[in-house]
Amino acid sequence: MNIISSAIIPIIVIFIIFYGYRKKINIYDSFLKGAKEGLVSTFNIFPSLLAMVFAINIFLKSNFIEFALGFLKPLFNFLKIPLEILPMAILRPISGSSSLAIMNNLFASFGPDSLIGRLASVIQGCTDTTFYVMALYFGSVKIIKTRYALKAGLFADLCGIVSAFVVVKIFFG
């Protein structure tokens, strides 16, 4: 199996070269053209990604999450929702790597088979990094007016988070 996985990329490259040769395509020029387009796309996307990373760092360093959780603690205690999972649920639409780091910490503290570990896993799987996706994809094609995309994406994330709580409570109690 290791030999197959090591050989698959060279096999694909050789196949592309032979296919291009058979179709009489100048492979090298096509490669250079694609590389130039990739660099242009990278330069078009970079400002959006930089702004998003800057905004995420401001959000994380401001301790807004801890402040908001202080007000919401009575509500979540009444609903029997573990407060430890909320920072991950809040950060998941903003930053995938931050939510993964929080999930890793939850696994280390509570274990992956605990209620909190399972909840973190389901939230990680049923939500998306909405702000990252919007910054990347809308920024790459220079869409400025996103209309309802942000609202729809955040609503889908909210539905995923609520569904995660319900499903984990039903199946894992």
C-alpha positions, 0 to 999 in steps of 0.5 A: 500500500505504501508503494502505491501511495508513493507512486500515485502522484508521479503516475498522474503527472506522467499520464498528464504529460502523455495525454497532452502530448497525444492531444498536441498541447504545449504542456510547459506553456500550459503549466506556466499559464496556470502558474501565473493565474494561480499567483494572480489569484493568490494576490487577489485573495491575500488582502481579504485573508489578511483582513480576516486574520486581523479581525479574528486576532482582535476578536480573540485578544479582546476576551469578548467570549469570556465577557459574553459567556458571563451573561449567558451562563444562567441561560445555558445552565438552565438548558443544561448545555456545558459552558466549556463547549461554547467558545468552540461553538462561537469560534467555529464560524470564524476560524477553523484552526482556533476551533480545532485547538479548542476541540483538542483542549476539550479532548485533553481535559474531558476525553473524546468519548465524553459528552463534551468531546462528542459534542465538540466533534459533532459541532466541528463536523456539522458547521463551517468556517463561514467568515473564512469561506466568504473572505476566500471565495468572495474575495477571490472573485472580487464580490463586494456585495454579499447580499444574504450569504453571510446571514444564510451561512451564519444561520446554517451554522446556528442550525448545525450547532443547535442540531449538534446539541439535540443529536448528542443529547438524544444519542449520548444523553 
